[in-house]
Amino acid sequence: MIRRNPDGDTPRVHETAFVDPTAILCGKIIVEANVFIGPYAVIRADEVNGESEMEPIVIGADSNIQDGVVIHCKSGGGVTIGCGSSIAHRSIVHGPCVVGDHVFVGFNSVLFNCSVGDGSVVRHNSVIEGCDVPPGFYIPSTANIRSNQDLETIERVTPDNQQLLGKRGAGQPRAGEGLQADAQRVLTDGQRPIDCPMALLLRTDMKNRPPGSGSPASPIATA
């Protein structure tokens, strides 16, 4: 679902990106090429600072935002997700926050008021707040990192955990590659792609459906 925020900002979604019909995107959001946004993700840029200004939420090319992820900006602070990064199921990324390129953030982790450098790994159920994680760091599961001093005991990413990163190897598809064709294949009578270059989304056109045919479980609103 694509929504305007109270200031009238509307998400801008690249035509090669895929947004699941159950996801919600609201406000000043930029989704770049080949991004995947999974079921029930919520990305919301709708709060301003004291000067009534707001930085955008930017999702870099080839990144994937998985099921149930929440990305939000506090008091106009922006969020940037770099290219080729993965934000895993039910994680929270709360601005101000910068996540670099080829970063992996594991299940249920929380990032707030921090930066995570390129090529870093954050394992599941970790909290990172008020610090700057350098490039190539490995944050173990259930870690609680609340200052740069807490990072002094953190190791670098090793070859054993390189596979968690979002870098594409030979033959590995882009995050959104093939999704447009897949979406076209699942279209049924009464469904068609939204007539909007912002996103590849599906909607239900009830007036074209035959009587008694029912409707998909999660239709997309176009307002």
Backbone bond lengths (Angstrom), bond angles and torsions (degrees), N, CA, C in turn:
res aa  C-N    CA-C-N  psi(-1)  N-CA   C-N-CA  omega(-1)  CA-C   N-CA-C  phi
1 M - - - 1.452 - - 1.528 108.77 -
2 I 1.303 116.10 126.28 1.456 122.68 178.76 1.524 108.89 -100.35
3 R 1.345 116.84 124.00 1.460 120.39 -176.87 1.517 111.09 -129.24
4 R 1.330 115.88 146.77 1.455 121.41 168.95 1.525 109.14 -78.90
5 N 1.336 115.93 149.53 1.457 118.81 171.22 1.537 109.02 -88.52
6 P 1.327 119.22 175.86 1.469 120.17 -177.62 1.518 114.16 -58.83
7 D 1.335 117.70 -24.34 1.471 120.66 177.55 1.519 112.76 -84.65
8 G 1.319 117.43 -2.14 1.456 120.58 177.81 1.514 114.81 90.98
9 D 1.339 118.07 4.26 1.466 120.45 178.04 1.528 109.96 -72.78
10 T 1.318 115.78 136.49 1.463 122.18 -179.61 1.527 109.73 -119.35
11 P 1.328 118.92 137.44 1.466 120.49 178.50 1.524 112.33 -56.30
12 R 1.326 115.22 144.21 1.461 122.47 175.24 1.525 107.23 -113.29
13 V 1.329 116.24 113.87 1.460 121.87 -173.56 1.521 109.41 -119.28
14 H 1.316 116.20 126.44 1.463 120.54 -179.25 1.530 110.09 -62.25
15 E 1.322 115.62 146.85 1.466 120.10 -175.13 1.529 113.11 -65.82
16 T 1.334 117.95 -18.77 1.459 119.78 178.55 1.531 112.45 -92.47
17 A 1.308 117.44 -4.40 1.465 120.49 178.06 1.525 109.62 -78.84
18 F 1.329 115.53 158.71 1.459 121.01 176.27 1.521 109.16 -122.69
19 V 1.323 116.37 128.54 1.457 122.60 176.88 1.523 107.50 -119.14
20 D 1.316 117.02 120.02 1.466 119.71 179.01 1.529 109.83 -60.54
21 P 1.341 117.73 143.68 1.465 120.29 -178.50 1.526 114.64 -59.29
22 T 1.338 118.15 -20.60 1.461 119.96 -179.84 1.524 113.14 -90.92
23 A 1.318 117.54 -8.45 1.462 120.80 179.89 1.528 110.39 -75.42
24 I 1.338 116.51 155.72 1.462 122.14 178.05 1.522 108.66 -123.18
25 L 1.321 115.80 125.24 1.459 123.02 174.30 1.515 108.00 -120.22
26 C 1.322 116.65 123.42 1.466 120.30 -175.34 1.518 109.94 -133.09
27 G 1.339 116.40 124.27 1.450 121.01 168.04 1.506 115.69 95.13
28 K 1.322 115.49 -146.53 1.466 123.70 -169.49 1.534 109.84 -82.22
29 I 1.322 115.00 81.63 1.459 122.37 -173.96 1.525 108.86 -127.04
30 I 1.322 115.65 138.98 1.467 121.77 175.28 1.529 107.46 -122.51
31 V 1.329 116.62 118.80 1.456 122.45 178.37 1.525 107.27 -112.12
32 E 1.319 116.99 118.70 1.452 121.10 -173.68 1.537 111.63 -88.51
33 A 1.323 116.24 -173.22 1.465 122.37 -170.00 1.525 112.27 -64.52
34 N 1.336 115.06 142.97 1.462 124.29 171.61 1.524 113.83 60.98
35 V 1.317 116.05 26.52 1.465 120.25 175.23 1.523 109.31 -82.33
36 F 1.326 116.14 144.84 1.454 122.51 172.82 1.522 108.67 -114.41
37 I 1.335 116.69 127.55 1.459 122.47 175.50 1.517 107.33 -120.14
38 G 1.333 115.95 116.23 1.450 122.20 -169.06 1.514 114.65 -84.13
39 P 1.341 115.73 -179.14 1.459 121.66 -176.49 1.536 112.80 -58.69
40 Y 1.323 115.02 136.66 1.462 124.40 172.61 1.525 113.97 62.95
41 A 1.315 117.71 16.22 1.465 119.37 170.54 1.525 109.04 -69.24
42 V 1.336 115.85 146.65 1.467 121.24 176.86 1.520 107.85 -127.05
43 I 1.330 116.32 120.54 1.466 122.41 177.86 1.523 106.62 -123.42
44 R 1.344 116.15 116.78 1.463 119.15 -167.50 1.527 109.96 -136.18
45 A 1.329 115.93 118.17 1.467 122.99 176.05 1.523 107.74 -120.84
46 D 1.326 115.80 89.73 1.465 119.62 -171.81 1.518 114.04 -141.99
47 E 1.345 117.95 12.90 1.461 120.77 176.84 1.522 109.57 -113.38
48 V 1.332 116.54 139.59 1.458 121.90 179.40 1.524 109.87 -108.24
49 N 1.330 116.02 163.31 1.460 120.73 176.25 1.528 110.37 -89.48
50 G 1.321 117.39 -169.96 1.454 121.35 -177.34 1.513 114.51 -64.13
51 E 1.340 115.84 -19.96 1.473 120.69 177.64 1.522 111.58 -98.27
52 S 1.326 116.26 15.50 1.470 122.54 -179.65 1.521 112.23 60.13
53 E 1.331 116.08 33.16 1.456 121.27 178.57 1.528 109.60 -114.19
54 M 1.326 114.73 161.22 1.457 120.68 -175.57 1.522 109.83 -149.36
55 E 1.340 116.50 132.11 1.453 120.80 172.43 1.524 109.14 -87.19
56 P 1.324 117.82 152.80 1.473 119.46 -176.96 1.516 113.02 -80.73
57 I 1.306 115.43 163.72 1.460 122.84 163.32 1.526 106.49 -94.56
58 V 1.327 116.70 124.78 1.465 121.51 -177.99 1.527 108.97 -119.53
59 I 1.322 116.33 125.35 1.461 122.28 175.44 1.526 107.38 -107.68
60 G 1.334 117.03 113.34 1.451 121.87 -174.02 1.518 113.55 -71.21
61 A 1.316 114.97 160.19 1.465 122.29 -176.74 1.520 111.87 -56.05
62 D 1.340 115.10 143.20 1.462 123.94 174.62 1.526 113.98 68.86
63 S 1.320 117.66 11.70 1.468 120.02 177.49 1.516 109.80 -88.86
64 N 1.352 115.73 161.02 1.452 118.99 175.50 1.520 110.17 -131.57
65 I 1.322 113.97 133.92 1.458 123.64 -179.18 1.526 105.36 -111.53
66 Q 1.324 117.40 110.23 1.453 120.17 -166.22 1.533 112.24 -88.74
67 D 1.299 114.86 -176.62 1.463 123.84 -171.09 1.521 112.24 -54.14
68 G 1.330 116.71 127.64 1.447 122.26 171.82 1.516 115.92 75.50
69 V 1.314 118.49 8.09 1.466 121.18 178.17 1.529 109.82 -67.67
70 V 1.338 116.23 142.13 1.460 121.89 174.68 1.524 108.61 -117.72
71 I 1.333 116.19 126.52 1.462 122.26 174.93 1.520 107.19 -125.47
72 H 1.337 116.84 124.19 1.461 120.82 -174.70 1.518 109.35 -144.93
73 C 1.322 115.88 153.21 1.462 122.38 177.09 1.521 109.71 -109.18
74 K 1.314 117.29 134.15 1.461 122.14 176.29 1.520 110.17 -99.60
75 S 1.331 115.90 128.12 1.467 122.14 172.97 1.524 112.48 50.86
76 G 1.315 115.96 43.19 1.459 120.75 175.31 1.502 115.18 82.29
77 G 1.343 118.25 -1.55 1.461 120.73 179.68 1.517 111.03 -73.48
78 G 1.316 116.91 138.40 1.457 120.48 -174.64 1.511 113.22 -86.17
79 V 1.339 114.49 168.59 1.457 123.28 171.69 1.522 107.05 -131.31
80 T 1.322 115.94 131.36 1.461 120.72 174.12 1.519 108.91 -124.77
81 I 1.323 115.62 124.06 1.462 122.56 172.12 1.525 106.27 -106.02
82 G 1.317 117.48 124.76 1.454 120.64 -175.74 1.520 113.19 -71.67
83 C 1.314 115.35 -169.01 1.458 121.74 -177.43 1.535 110.52 -84.81
84 G 1.339 115.79 142.62 1.444 121.21 174.29 1.510 114.43 66.95
85 S 1.328 118.13 25.25 1.462 121.89 -179.41 1.525 111.01 -100.30
86 S 1.346 115.51 157.08 1.459 121.52 179.33 1.521 109.65 -124.51
87 I 1.328 116.14 125.31 1.457 122.60 174.38 1.520 105.97 -110.42
88 A 1.336 116.69 109.14 1.458 121.23 -168.65 1.525 112.09 -81.74
89 H 1.312 114.73 173.64 1.460 124.74 -168.48 1.530 113.34 -48.09
90 R 1.327 114.96 130.70 1.461 125.46 171.65 1.524 114.59 63.25
91 S 1.311 117.31 18.38 1.459 119.53 174.02 1.533 109.98 -75.39
92 I 1.335 115.26 159.64 1.455 122.05 177.48 1.526 108.19 -123.05
93 V 1.318 116.25 126.16 1.461 122.04 173.60 1.527 106.30 -119.39
94 H 1.326 116.27 111.68 1.467 120.18 -173.06 1.517 109.35 -118.00
95 G 1.344 115.51 123.77 1.447 120.64 -178.29 1.518 112.96 -71.74
96 P 1.342 115.15 156.41 1.466 126.25 4.80 1.528 111.83 -74.29
97 C 1.338 115.54 134.27 1.463 119.72 -176.45 1.525 109.56 -160.72
98 V 1.336 115.63 140.67 1.466 121.61 175.38 1.525 107.73 -128.24
99 V 1.325 116.36 123.32 1.461 123.03 174.77 1.523 106.57 -112.15
100 G 1.326 116.80 127.17 1.451 120.82 -173.98 1.521 113.96 -75.60
101 D 1.322 114.97 -165.55 1.467 122.05 179.26 1.527 109.81 -81.05
102 H 1.343 115.89 145.92 1.465 123.03 174.11 1.527 111.73 54.34
103 V 1.321 114.88 46.65 1.470 121.91 176.86 1.520 108.78 -104.66
104 F 1.336 116.09 142.40 1.452 121.24 173.13 1.520 109.10 -112.85
105 V 1.350 116.60 126.88 1.458 122.71 175.41 1.528 107.39 -117.44
106 G 1.323 116.91 119.18 1.456 121.59 -172.19 1.514 114.25 -79.98
107 F 1.328 115.06 175.34 1.461 123.64 -174.46 1.532 111.93 -52.48
108 N 1.330 115.55 136.58 1.465 123.10 170.62 1.522 114.71 63.16
109 S 1.310 118.55 15.01 1.456 119.44 178.94 1.528 110.64 -81.07
110 V 1.343 114.95 157.38 1.468 121.54 -177.93 1.519 108.85 -125.20
111 L 1.324 115.87 126.39 1.461 123.00 174.66 1.523 107.96 -118.42
112 F 1.354 116.47 127.49 1.462 119.95 179.59 1.527 109.24 -147.72
113 N 1.333 115.23 133.19 1.464 120.86 175.06 1.529 110.97 49.84
114 C 1.337 115.03 53.01 1.460 119.26 -175.99 1.520 109.93 -151.67
115 S 1.320 114.53 174.05 1.459 120.78 170.20 1.525 108.35 -131.78
116 V 1.336 115.00 146.50 1.467 121.48 179.18 1.524 106.62 -125.42
117 G 1.327 116.37 119.36 1.453 121.12 -173.38 1.515 114.16 -71.72
118 D 1.320 115.59 164.05 1.457 122.80 -178.64 1.530 110.90 -53.37
119 G 1.341 115.32 140.64 1.452 120.62 172.70 1.516 115.29 71.25
120 S 1.337 118.05 14.94 1.459 120.56 178.68 1.522 110.92 -88.08
121 V 1.334 115.09 158.39 1.460 122.63 177.89 1.523 108.48 -122.97
122 V 1.331 116.54 127.94 1.459 122.64 173.61 1.523 106.30 -116.53
123 R 1.335 117.59 112.47 1.450 119.72 -177.83 1.527 110.88 -78.62
124 H 1.346 116.07 177.69 1.452 121.00 -167.42 1.539 112.91 -68.55
125 N 1.351 113.94 152.66 1.470 123.34 175.84 1.523 113.28 59.97
126 S 1.307 117.40 32.32 1.458 121.30 177.02 1.523 110.62 -101.77
127 V 1.336 115.73 156.42 1.458 122.47 176.91 1.524 108.32 -123.67
128 I 1.324 115.88 126.03 1.465 121.29 175.80 1.517 107.37 -124.72
129 E 1.339 116.16 121.46 1.463 120.49 -174.47 1.528 109.65 -147.63
130 G 1.329 115.91 133.62 1.459 120.55 172.08 1.510 114.96 66.17
131 C 1.338 117.74 34.29 1.461 119.61 179.64 1.522 109.80 -150.08
132 D 1.336 114.95 172.92 1.458 121.86 179.86 1.526 108.42 -122.51
133 V 1.324 116.48 105.93 1.463 121.66 179.73 1.529 108.35 -79.21
134 P 1.321 118.88 120.59 1.463 120.66 -179.10 1.532 111.77 -66.45
135 P 1.319 117.42 164.80 1.467 120.08 176.65 1.529 111.82 -59.34
136 G 1.330 115.63 144.10 1.454 121.00 172.19 1.512 115.51 75.29
137 F 1.336 118.52 19.83 1.468 120.39 179.12 1.524 111.03 -92.29
138 Y 1.341 115.28 152.55 1.460 122.54 -179.24 1.526 108.87 -116.97
139 I 1.349 116.54 110.72 1.458 122.32 179.95 1.529 107.59 -95.93
140 P 1.326 118.98 114.22 1.468 120.25 -175.66 1.524 112.36 -70.53
141 S 1.308 115.62 165.79 1.461 121.38 179.61 1.526 110.61 -58.84
142 T 1.330 114.97 143.22 1.478 125.86 176.97 1.523 112.98 64.93
143 A 1.326 118.33 14.99 1.465 120.13 177.66 1.530 110.50 -68.59
144 N 1.328 115.40 150.37 1.461 122.02 177.61 1.524 106.94 -126.63
145 I 1.334 115.45 97.02 1.463 121.76 -174.56 1.524 107.96 -108.02
146 R 1.334 116.78 112.43 1.465 120.65 -175.20 1.532 113.55 -123.73
147 S 1.313 117.62 7.80 1.462 121.16 176.87 1.513 108.65 -161.23
148 N 1.331 116.18 163.41 1.455 119.44 176.99 1.533 111.06 -65.46
149 Q 1.340 116.71 -26.65 1.462 119.56 177.38 1.528 111.30 -65.58
150 D 1.324 116.53 -33.77 1.467 119.86 178.32 1.524 112.19 -63.13
151 L 1.326 116.83 -21.49 1.462 120.79 -177.74 1.524 112.98 -78.16
152 E 1.333 117.53 -9.72 1.461 120.09 -174.48 1.520 112.90 -63.99
153 T 1.330 117.58 -23.82 1.470 120.94 -179.63 1.527 113.01 -98.17
154 I 1.335 116.81 2.12 1.465 120.84 -175.47 1.522 110.57 -85.16
155 E 1.333 116.72 138.15 1.457 121.98 -178.39 1.527 111.19 -87.80
156 R 1.308 114.61 168.02 1.454 121.30 174.56 1.528 109.65 -83.35
157 V 1.335 116.07 160.21 1.465 121.03 174.23 1.519 109.21 -64.00
158 T 1.343 116.32 133.52 1.467 121.95 -179.91 1.525 109.79 -107.37
159 P 1.342 118.10 166.96 1.472 119.59 177.19 1.513 113.64 -56.44
160 D 1.347 117.81 -28.12 1.461 120.75 -178.76 1.521 112.91 -66.11
161 N 1.336 116.69 -29.81 1.464 118.18 -179.50 1.519 113.58 -110.12
162 Q 1.340 116.88 11.62 1.456 120.34 175.18 1.520 111.89 -60.42
163 Q 1.340 117.62 -29.72 1.460 120.73 -176.09 1.526 112.24 -64.96
164 L 1.324 118.18 -18.05 1.460 120.52 179.40 1.520 112.37 -76.49
165 L 1.314 116.38 -18.51 1.460 119.55 -175.99 1.515 111.28 -74.57
166 G 1.333 115.06 161.84 1.454 120.40 -174.74 1.503 114.83 -86.46
167 K 1.337 118.35 12.42 1.456 119.53 -179.94 1.515 110.07 -68.94
168 R 1.331 116.58 139.54 1.452 121.36 -179.04 1.526 109.64 -93.00
169 G 1.307 115.28 125.36 1.454 119.61 174.31 1.517 110.08 -92.29
170 A 1.312 115.75 -176.83 1.457 120.11 -179.79 1.521 109.55 -61.16
171 G 1.318 115.63 127.78 1.449 120.84 178.16 1.512 114.62 83.06
172 Q 1.343 118.38 -6.83 1.468 120.17 179.34 1.520 109.28 -81.57
173 P 1.331 119.11 126.36 1.462 120.53 -175.90 1.510 112.23 -71.89
174 R 1.314 115.31 157.87 1.461 121.17 170.54 1.515 109.21 -66.04
175 A 1.353 115.73 162.90 1.463 119.39 -177.04 1.517 111.90 -58.83
176 G 1.330 117.93 -36.14 1.451 120.17 -176.99 1.516 114.23 -108.62
177 E 1.335 117.23 4.28 1.459 120.56 -173.92 1.523 110.56 -65.86
178 G 1.311 115.77 129.89 1.445 121.13 178.27 1.515 114.31 85.96
179 L 1.325 118.00 -8.36 1.464 119.98 -175.50 1.521 111.26 -71.15
180 Q 1.330 116.60 -34.95 1.449 118.34 -179.82 1.524 109.98 -63.16
181 A 1.337 116.92 -44.50 1.459 119.61 179.00 1.515 110.86 -64.02
182 D 1.346 117.10 -41.17 1.451 119.98 178.85 1.517 111.40 -61.49
183 A 1.332 116.37 -41.87 1.463 119.75 -179.76 1.523 110.74 -64.74
184 Q 1.325 116.45 -37.81 1.449 119.08 178.57 1.524 111.25 -63.62
185 R 1.349 116.77 -36.55 1.449 120.41 -177.42 1.519 112.31 -68.57
186 V 1.344 118.21 -29.51 1.452 119.70 -176.77 1.517 112.92 -90.24
187 L 1.325 117.54 1.11 1.456 119.48 177.76 1.523 109.72 -63.75
188 T 1.322 115.66 137.46 1.453 121.32 176.50 1.510 109.04 -121.06
189 D 1.338 117.29 175.11 1.456 120.14 178.19 1.515 109.32 -54.08
190 G 1.331 115.22 131.64 1.461 119.60 178.25 1.508 113.95 91.29
191 Q 1.342 118.42 -4.29 1.445 121.31 177.16 1.517 108.69 -116.09
192 R 1.327 115.88 144.51 1.451 120.85 176.66 1.527 108.23 -156.83
193 P 1.334 118.07 158.63 1.457 118.60 177.69 1.516 110.54 -63.79
194 I 1.315 115.84 147.72 1.467 120.30 175.96 1.521 109.54 -60.19
195 D 1.326 116.67 138.88 1.460 121.77 178.17 1.522 109.10 -81.64
196 C 1.316 116.61 66.43 1.454 121.29 -175.45 1.514 107.97 -154.45
197 P 1.322 120.10 130.18 1.454 121.03 -178.80 1.519 113.04 -73.43
198 M 1.336 118.72 -5.71 1.455 120.30 -175.43 1.504 112.90 -68.93
199 A 1.319 118.49 -30.24 1.464 117.91 -172.21 1.510 110.96 -159.54
200 L 1.324 115.05 160.17 1.457 120.90 168.78 1.519 105.96 -98.57
201 L 1.315 116.30 97.21 1.455 122.60 -178.24 1.517 108.15 -129.96
202 L 1.315 116.43 159.82 1.447 121.19 176.73 1.512 109.72 -110.74
203 R 1.321 116.36 146.10 1.448 119.86 174.53 1.523 109.21 -136.39
204 T 1.306 117.03 161.73 1.447 122.77 178.38 1.521 109.24 -101.13
205 D 1.299 116.64 125.22 1.454 121.55 176.99 1.525 106.65 -104.07
206 M 1.328 115.35 91.53 1.454 119.73 -170.13 1.523 113.64 -61.57
207 K 1.322 116.26 -30.13 1.462 117.91 -176.01 1.531 112.20 -68.03
208 N 1.357 116.40 -19.59 1.460 119.92 -179.69 1.518 112.96 -96.23
209 R 1.330 116.75 -4.07 1.453 118.68 -179.27 1.519 110.18 -84.94
210 P 1.334 117.83 138.86 1.460 119.90 178.31 1.526 110.72 -66.98
211 P 1.326 118.38 150.13 1.463 121.48 -179.49 1.523 111.19 -55.48
212 G 1.358 114.91 136.40 1.449 121.55 176.19 1.515 114.85 77.96
213 S 1.329 117.16 6.18 1.474 118.72 -177.68 1.505 112.60 -82.64
214 G 1.336 118.44 -11.91 1.445 120.88 178.80 1.534 111.25 78.67
215 S 1.325 115.59 -168.67 1.462 120.58 -178.33 1.509 109.18 -148.20
216 P 1.330 117.76 158.26 1.455 120.63 178.33 1.528 110.57 -60.70
217 A 1.319 115.26 156.55 1.469 119.47 -174.93 1.515 112.90 -66.70
218 S 1.332 117.81 -32.50 1.461 120.38 -175.16 1.517 111.28 -132.54
219 P 1.326 119.21 73.30 1.459 120.39 179.86 1.529 111.16 -66.36
220 I 1.318 115.55 153.01 1.457 121.39 179.14 1.523 109.40 -92.42
221 A 1.325 116.03 134.74 1.465 120.36 172.52 1.505 109.12 -84.56
222 T 1.300 117.18 149.26 1.457 120.87 -175.55 1.504 112.56 -112.60
223 A 1.319 117.64 4.43 1.461 119.96 -179.46 1.521 110.26 -70.47
